[in-house]
Amino acid sequence: MVAMKQGLDRKTINEPSRGSSTWTAIVIALVFCAAVGTGYLAFKRQVLPTSFLAPTIFSSQPSETPTDSQTKPVPADVRLTREGIDLLLNTLDEAIRRKDVDAVVRHIASDATITIHMKQGSQQQAALLTREEYRKTLAMAFAFPSANDFTRTTTTVSLAADEQSAKVSFKSTETLLQANREFKTEGEETLLINIRSGKPMITSLEQTFPGDST
């Protein structure tokens, strides 16, 4: 997990009596520590949400790491379609169920805006992450046992008139496993998808985790 100062350990990661507040407190600590670039620490009986979407693009030349803007120009006739967006979302769903970080992260642009909102009671906190910070957070989340039953529901797609961008919103559920019990976590996500280098890429990702449904 993420290394944290002792003061934050005492105030944020005191293990509560219910699964809901446990995973919420851990995610808050996890994401905010990732945002300031701290290291990992091993987790003990901590619950993390796994409904993340994200990607990293690897270069075949180790000495050069081209960005999205450095790749070849996009043909003018390349457009987003509902079928293409559904294919991207289904691909991400399967990658999340497999807990394949690379298969998720490769669909996110290098300059994507990633915002995580975490609700705890009546309060809500937010963290802004880079793609690399999100990759680390996602890997830690995938390390927690689950039933691998991530399910996307209530998907809404708004395609722009020029078919170069689209806004996608959906809710999701997943069963997490802790000791001898299991419980459902819920999440909400909003994605902005644009054509980059001739293919759909996530340029904005916003997630909200309100807690578990048990």
N, C-alpha and C positions, 0 to 999 in steps of 0.2 A: 504494500500500500504506500501511502505517502508519509514521509517523515514529518512530524509536527512538533511545535513547541510545547513544553509541559503545561503552560497555562491554557492552551487550546485543548490539550488532552483532557484536563480536569473539567472544563466548562462545556465541551462539545461532545465528547465521546464517553460519557458515563452511560453504561449499558442500562436501558430502561426495561420495564417489565413486559412491554408489548413489542411484537415484530415490527409494527408500523413505525413507531418512533425510533426504533433501533436503526433500520435501514435509512431513514430520513436523516438522522443525525450523522451517520457515517458518510452518506453522500455529500452532505454539506461540507464536512471536513475534507473529504477526498477531493472534491472539485476545486474548492478554494485553495487548497495547498498546491494542486496541479497548476492553478492559475499563476502562482508566484514562483513556480519552477523549483519546488523542493523535491527531495528524493523519495524513495519507496521505503515502507516498512511492512513486515508480515502482518496479515490481519488475523484476528482471533474472534471467531463467532460473530462476524460482522455481516450485515446484509446490504447488498448493493443492487441497484436497478440495472437491468441489462438491455433495456430498449433504446439503444443508441444507434445512430446512423452516422457513418463517416468514411474517408479514403486517403491513401498516400500513393503518389505516382513515383515509381522507381525508375531511375535512369540506367540505361545499359552502359553508360560511360561513368565510372566511379568518380572521375575528376570533375565532371560537370553535372549539375542538377538543373535541367531546364524547367522554367516555370510555364504555366499555362499560356502566358502571352508570348513565349519564345517559340512555341510550336508553329507548324505551318498554318497559313491562313485558312479560315473555314469557308468552304464553298457557300455561295450566297443562297443556294437552294436548300440547304439543310435546315429543317424545321422540326419543332417538337410536335408530337402527336400524342393523343390519349393512349394509344396502344404502346408507344415507346415509353411513356411515363409509367404505365402499369407494369411493363416489363422490368423497368428499373426498380420499382417498389417491391416487386416479387423477388427479384434477385437479392435485394437488401434483406428482406424477411428471411430468406433461406440462409443467408450468411450469418444473421443474428442467431438463428436456431443452432447453427453449427458452431457458434462462438468464434468465427473466423474474422479477426480484427482487420487483416489486410483486405479481405473481400468486401468489407464494409467501407473502410477508409478510402479505397481507391476511387470511389464515386464522389468524393468531396474535393472541390477546387482548393488549390494551395492557399488562396487568399480568402477562403470562406469565412464568414462571420458565424461564430458558434456561441450561443447563449444558453446557459442552463439555469432554469428557475426551480427553486426548491421550496415547497410549502411545508411549514411546521406549525400546526395549529392555525392561528389567524395571521401569522407572519409569513412573509415570502422573501427569500434572498436570491440573488442572481450572481452568476460568474460568467465572464467573457473569456473564452479559451481560444488558443490557436489550434490549428489542425493537429500539430504534434502533441500538444497538451491533451487534446481530446483523445488521441490515439492511446496515450498512456492511461487515461481515465477509463476508457473503454476496455482495455486489456485487464485492468483490475476488476472491473465490473464482471467481465466474462469469467473471471477466476472463481466466482462464488457459485456454489451448486444450484442448479435449477432443473426444472422438468423439460427444458428445451422446447417449450410450447408457446413461444412468443406469437401473439396473434394481433394483427392489425385490424381495426374496426372503424366504421364511420369515416371512410376516406372521402375527402372532397378535393377536386382538382379544378383550378381556375386557369385556363389557358389564355395567354395574352393574344390580342388580335394579330400581332405580327408573327405569332407562333415561335418566338425566340425565347420566351420565358414562361414559367408557370408557377403558381402557388399551390402547394399541396398541404392539406391539414388532415390529421387523423388521430385517433386514440389507439391505445394498445394495452394489452394485459400480458402478464407472464407469471408463472408459478415459481416461487423461490423456495428453497429447502433449507431449513434451519433446525439442527438437532433432530428431534422426532416429530416435527411439525412442518407443514407447508402452508403457504399463504399466497394470495394473489397480489401482485403489484399493478398499479395503473399508471399510465403516462399519457401525455399529449405532445404532439410534435407538429411543427409548421416548417415546411421546407420551401426554399425558393430554388427552382431549377432553371438553369440557363444553358444554351448551346455553347460549349467550349471545345475548340479543336474538333468540331464536327460531331460531337456527341453530347448527350445531356449530362450535366454535372451539377451537384449541389453547391450553390454559392452562399446560401444562408441556411442555418439550422438552429431552430429554437425549440427547447424541450422543457416541459414542466412535469414534475413528479409530485403528486399530491399525497401519496401514501398508499397503503394496501387496502384491499376491499373486504377484509375479514373483520 
